[in-house]
Amino acid sequence: MANSVKTFLKQAGKDYQNQSVNPPLIRASTIIFKSMQAIKKTQKKYQRNPLSKNFDYGRKGTSTTYELQKLLRKIENCYQVYLTPTGFGAVFLAVISVVRPGDEIIITDSVYSPTRLLTEDYLKNFNIKTKFYDPKNLNDLKQKITKKTKLIFVENPGSNTFEFQDLKKIIAIAKKNKILTALDNTWGTPYLIKPIELGFDMSIVSATKYYSGHSDVMGGTLAINKKVFKKVELSQKVTGLRLSPDDAYLIMRGIRTLDIRLEKHQQNALKISKFLSKQKSVVDIFYPFKKNTNQYKLWKKYYSGASGLMGIKILSKNKNSVIRFVNRLKLFAHGYSWGGFESLALYQDKLALGKRSFTKLHNNEHIIRLHIGLEDPNDLIADIKQAIKSIK
Ligand SMILES: Cc1ncc(COP(=O)(O)O)c(C=O)c1O
C-alpha cells in the first residue's frame, strides 16, 4: 500500500463510471448476462482467478460486497476475506473449515462465550474435542497439544478479562507442531494489528463492532492466507453464509472513519482508565495504560494502539451496590455488543463470563465491562463520579 491506511480508507472504492464517491449499492439475487457464453466466461475466470469479480449468483455477492472485500484484503494484507452475516458467522466459518471428526482444538480460556459453546458443546457431537488454555501461561498451551490438535484458536485480548498474550510465541508453537491458527481480532481490528502478516492462518473481525461503528448493522469478516484458501472457500460455498449488499454498504460507510474513531476511543479510554485507577473500589483495570506492567508490554509489542473496550474489577462485599453503580450511570447505556460511537456498561456475572477454568473471581470481586465511546471524556468521568458513590 503506497499511501497510508488512513488515506486508503478515504480513497478506496471511488466509482467514476457511476460518478459516485462510494461504490453503488447493488442488490441482486439473479445476476444477469447477455449470453450463455458470457456466463461461461465469468465461470472460467473464477477457475483461473478465484479472487476476480466472478459472481454469477447473488449468494456469491454483488459489486457492493466485492468492493468491501477488496478494501479489507488491502487493510488485512491477506489472500482473501470472506464476508459473513455476523461476526459469529465468521468464527463458525473459520472453525468448521479446518476441523474434522477426531480432531482437537485448543482455545484461549477467556474466549467469547458463544465460541466456547460452539466448540466445547456443539462440535463435541461431531467427535471434535476442545481444550482451553490459560492465556497467562503458554506452557499450559504447549502441554495440551497432541497429535490430534488441528487448530489453535486465540482471542486477544480475551473477553471481559482482556489478557494480552505473546502472539509470536503462539504462532511459533503452532508452526513447530504443524497446527493451524486463528485469531479473533475484533478488539484490535487490522488497523491496530495485522494478524495474517504476523503469521496467523485466519483472522476474524466482528464487523458489527468498530468497522460499522454506528451500532446499526451486523456482519463479520474472515481474513485468510493462501494455505487455508481451498478449505474455507468450500465451506463458505456449502454453508451459504453471505453478507447482504445493504449491510456491506453500511460497513463500507462506517469503515471510512475507522482510524479516527479508534484513535478517539483510545484517547477517551486512557483518560478514563487514569481516573478509575484513583478510585478506592476499583482494584484492577483491564486496559493497557500502565507502563512497565507485563500486560502493557505484551500489548505494546503487537498493537499500534488500543480500542475503547475495557474491564474493571471492583472489590465490594455488597454486590447490589455494584449493580446500583452500573444502573446509576446516565451516559452509559446497558446492552451487549460494543464498538459503536456510544458508551456502554455491563455488570458481567459468572454466567456472562462463561465456563472458565483460569479466571478466579472471589465472591467480593466483580467485573464490569465498559465500552468507552466518543462522547466528551469529561462528561463520562463526571457520570462515573456521581455513580461510583453507590458502591458500598
Ligand atoms: C470478541 C468477539 N468475537 C465475536 C463476536 C461476535 O460478533 P457478532 O455479534 O457480530 O456475531 C463478538 C460479539 O460480541 C465478540 O465480542
The ligand as an SDF file (V2000), in Angstrom:
LIG
                    3D

 16 16  0  0  0  0  0  0  0  0999 V2000
  -14.6910  -10.9560   20.5720 C   0  0  0  0  0  0  0  0  0  0  0  0
  -15.9540  -11.1760   19.8140 C   0  0  0  0  0  0  0  0  0  0  0  0
  -15.9390  -12.0130   18.7730 N   0  0  0  0  0  0  0  0  0  0  0  0
  -17.0440  -12.2480   18.0440 C   0  0  0  0  0  0  0  0  0  0  0  0
  -18.2400  -11.6460   18.3630 C   0  0  0  0  0  0  0  0  0  0  0  0
  -19.4680  -11.9680   17.5630 C   0  0  0  0  0  0  0  0  0  0  0  0
  -19.8390  -10.9110   16.7480 O   0  0  0  0  0  0  0  0  0  0  0  0
  -21.3430  -10.6850   16.2550 P   0  0  0  0  0  0  0  0  0  0  0  0
  -22.0870  -10.1260   17.4160 O   0  0  0  0  0  0  0  0  0  0  0  0
  -21.1860   -9.7400   15.1140 O   0  0  0  0  0  0  0  0  0  0  0  0
  -21.8780  -12.0080   15.8450 O   0  0  0  0  0  0  0  0  0  0  0  0
  -18.3070  -10.7690   19.4540 C   0  0  0  0  0  0  0  0  0  0  0  0
  -19.5810  -10.1120   19.8130 C   0  0  0  0  0  0  0  0  0  0  0  0
  -19.7430   -9.5330   20.8640 O   0  0  0  0  0  0  0  0  0  0  0  0
  -17.1310  -10.5370   20.2040 C   0  0  0  0  0  0  0  0  0  0  0  0
  -17.1390   -9.7290   21.2810 O   0  0  0  0  0  0  0  0  0  0  0  0
  1  2  1  0
  2  3  1  0
  2 15  2  0
  3  4  2  0
  4  5  1  0
  5  6  1  0
  5 12  2  0
  6  7  1  0
  7  8  1  0
  8  9  2  0
  8 10  1  0
  8 11  1  0
 12 13  1  0
 12 15  1  0
 13 14  2  0
 15 16  1  0
M  END
$$$$
